[in-house]
Amino acid sequence: MTNDQLRKCGFTLVELVFVTLLLTILLVSAAPNFRGAWRGLEMEGAAVDLAQMLRSARVLAITRGEPVVWHWEASAQRAQLSALQEQEPGQVEAAASGGAEAASGGGAEAAPIPGRLGRAHHLPGEVEITIVREDEPVNDIQFFPDGTSEAAFVVVGEPGNPQYQIEVDGPTSQVFLRKGAPRVPAR
């Protein structure tokens, strides 16, 4: 091969620098889109995790034959399940309207659920959780052994931008996950 043939086989330094510069500009302009997509995936993952945890609370209450409380601790960004062990008949129902704190002080004791279902589930700090029951914010949702629960809505999203709604139906304690702005029914 002659020198002229060798020069025609490769790229010049100017061509390589131009292509590298072009790729860098494309990657830098696409980075914000990746961050937004990642945030959206975190949000969806948090909503799915919370919905599954609520479904587990329902199943545990029915199978264990005792009330189970799903508790949200906003300051630590975590949710946890605990069982209410009834000490005298009727006391758990009287405490149901006040959440886990009232139930634990009103004749029923909150006990941690053993195993992986009892572990606290931590969520990313950018995710905002709001729990509403009868238009009032709450931190607990109780599930009862007869298959019912306290009706509630859990809204998952960024501050000021709700993206998912989890509905807990009181009479059936079924859990529904919906994407989009909350559709809390008017009462």
C-alpha positions as CSV (number, residue, x, y, z in Angstrom):
1,M,0.0,0.0,0.0
2,T,1.2,3.5,-0.8
3,N,1.0,6.5,1.5
4,D,-2.0,7.9,-0.5
5,Q,-4.0,4.7,0.0
6,L,-3.2,4.7,3.8
7,R,-4.4,8.3,4.2
8,K,-7.8,7.5,2.6
9,C,-8.6,4.6,5.0
10,G,-8.9,6.4,8.3
11,F,-10.5,9.6,9.8
12,T,-8.8,12.9,10.3
13,L,-8.4,14.3,13.8
14,V,-10.8,17.1,13.0
15,E,-13.5,14.6,12.1
16,L,-13.0,12.6,15.3
17,V,-13.1,15.8,17.4
18,F,-16.3,16.9,15.6
19,V,-18.1,13.6,16.2
20,T,-17.0,13.5,19.9
21,L,-18.3,17.0,20.4
22,L,-21.6,16.2,18.7
23,L,-22.1,13.1,20.9
24,T,-21.3,15.1,24.0
25,I,-23.8,17.7,23.2
26,L,-26.5,15.1,22.6
27,L,-25.8,13.3,25.9
28,V,-25.8,16.5,27.9
29,S,-29.1,17.6,26.4
30,A,-30.7,14.2,27.1
31,A,-29.5,14.0,30.7
32,P,-32.5,15.9,32.2
33,N,-34.9,13.5,30.4
34,F,-33.2,10.6,32.1
35,R,-33.5,12.3,35.5
36,G,-37.2,12.8,35.0
37,A,-37.7,9.3,33.8
38,W,-35.8,8.0,36.8
39,R,-38.0,10.1,39.2
40,G,-41.1,8.8,37.5
41,L,-39.9,5.2,38.0
42,E,-39.1,5.9,41.7
43,M,-42.7,7.3,42.1
44,E,-44.2,4.3,40.3
45,G,-42.1,1.9,42.4
46,A,-43.2,3.6,45.6
47,A,-46.9,3.5,44.7
48,V,-46.7,-0.2,43.7
49,D,-44.8,-1.0,47.0
50,L,-47.3,0.8,49.1
51,A,-50.3,-0.8,47.3
52,Q,-48.7,-4.3,47.8
53,M,-48.1,-3.6,51.4
54,L,-51.7,-2.6,51.9
55,R,-52.8,-5.8,50.2
56,S,-50.6,-7.8,52.5
57,A,-52.2,-6.1,55.5
58,R,-55.6,-7.2,54.3
59,V,-54.5,-10.8,53.8
60,L,-52.7,-10.9,57.1
61,A,-55.7,-9.6,59.0
62,I,-57.9,-12.3,57.5
63,T,-55.5,-15.2,57.8
64,R,-54.3,-14.3,61.4
65,G,-57.8,-13.5,62.6
66,E,-56.7,-10.2,64.2
67,P,-56.7,-6.6,63.1
68,V,-53.6,-5.3,61.2
69,V,-52.6,-1.7,61.1
70,W,-50.7,-0.1,58.2
71,H,-48.9,2.9,59.6
72,W,-47.2,5.7,57.7
73,E,-44.4,7.7,59.4
74,A,-43.9,10.8,57.3
75,S,-40.8,12.1,59.0
76,A,-38.9,8.8,58.3
77,Q,-40.6,8.3,54.9
78,R,-41.5,4.7,55.9
79,A,-44.5,2.4,56.2
80,Q,-44.9,-0.5,58.5
81,L,-47.4,-3.2,59.4
82,S,-48.3,-4.2,63.0
83,A,-50.9,-6.5,64.4
84,L,-53.5,-5.4,67.0
85,Q,-54.0,-8.1,69.5
86,E,-57.4,-7.9,71.1
87,Q,-57.4,-8.1,74.9
88,E,-61.2,-7.8,75.6
89,P,-64.0,-8.2,73.1
90,G,-65.2,-5.0,71.5
91,Q,-62.3,-2.8,72.4
92,V,-60.6,-3.0,69.0
93,E,-63.8,-1.7,67.3
94,A,-64.0,1.2,69.8
95,A,-60.4,2.1,69.0
96,A,-60.7,1.7,65.3
97,S,-61.7,5.3,64.7
98,G,-58.6,6.6,66.4
99,G,-55.9,4.8,64.5
100,A,-53.1,2.7,66.0
101,E,-52.3,5.1,68.8
102,A,-55.8,5.0,70.1
103,A,-56.1,1.2,69.5
104,S,-52.9,0.5,71.4
105,G,-54.1,2.6,74.4
106,G,-57.7,1.4,74.3
107,G,-57.3,-2.3,75.2
108,A,-55.5,-3.5,72.0
109,E,-51.8,-3.8,71.8
110,A,-49.8,-3.2,68.7
111,A,-47.3,-6.0,68.1
112,P,-44.7,-6.1,65.3
113,I,-45.5,-8.7,62.6
114,P,-42.6,-11.2,62.4
115,G,-40.6,-11.8,59.2
116,R,-40.2,-9.7,56.1
117,L,-43.8,-8.5,56.1
118,G,-43.2,-6.7,59.4
119,R,-40.1,-4.8,58.2
120,A,-40.4,-1.1,57.6
121,H,-40.5,-0.1,53.9
122,H,-38.5,3.1,53.3
123,L,-39.4,5.3,50.3
124,P,-37.2,7.9,48.5
125,G,-37.2,11.4,50.1
126,E,-38.6,13.0,47.0
127,V,-41.9,11.1,47.2
128,E,-44.7,12.7,49.1
129,I,-47.4,10.5,50.6
130,T,-50.8,11.8,51.8
131,I,-53.3,9.5,53.5
132,V,-56.9,10.8,53.6
133,R,-60.0,9.3,55.3
134,E,-63.3,11.2,55.3
135,D,-61.5,14.3,54.1
136,E,-59.1,14.3,57.1
137,P,-55.4,13.4,56.9
138,V,-54.4,10.3,58.9
139,N,-51.3,8.1,59.4
140,D,-53.0,4.7,59.9
141,I,-55.3,2.3,58.0
142,Q,-56.8,-0.6,59.9
143,F,-57.7,-4.0,58.3
144,F,-60.1,-6.3,60.2
145,P,-60.3,-10.1,60.2
146,D,-63.8,-10.1,58.7
147,G,-62.3,-8.7,55.4
148,T,-63.3,-5.1,56.0
149,S,-61.1,-2.1,56.6
150,E,-61.1,1.6,57.2
151,A,-61.8,3.3,53.8
152,A,-58.9,5.6,52.8
153,F,-57.0,7.1,49.9
154,V,-53.2,7.2,49.7
155,V,-51.9,9.8,47.3
156,V,-48.3,9.3,46.0
157,G,-46.4,12.0,44.2
158,E,-43.9,14.9,44.3
159,P,-44.8,17.9,46.4
160,G,-47.7,19.6,44.6
161,N,-47.7,17.0,41.8
162,P,-49.7,13.9,42.7
163,Q,-49.1,11.0,40.3
164,Y,-50.7,7.9,41.8
165,Q,-53.7,7.2,44.0
166,I,-54.2,4.1,46.1
167,E,-57.8,3.5,47.2
168,V,-58.7,1.2,50.1
169,D,-62.3,0.2,49.9
170,G,-63.8,0.0,53.4
171,P,-66.5,-2.8,52.9
172,T,-64.2,-5.1,51.0
173,S,-60.8,-3.8,52.0
174,Q,-59.7,-4.2,48.4
175,V,-56.8,-2.0,47.3
176,F,-56.9,-0.2,43.9
177,L,-53.9,1.6,42.3
178,R,-54.6,4.3,39.8
179,K,-52.2,6.5,37.8
180,G,-53.0,10.2,37.6
181,A,-54.4,13.0,39.8
182,P,-56.4,11.9,42.7
183,R,-60.1,11.3,42.2
184,V,-61.3,11.4,45.8
185,P,-65.1,11.2,45.7
186,A,-67.1,14.1,47.1
187,R,-68.9,13.2,50.3
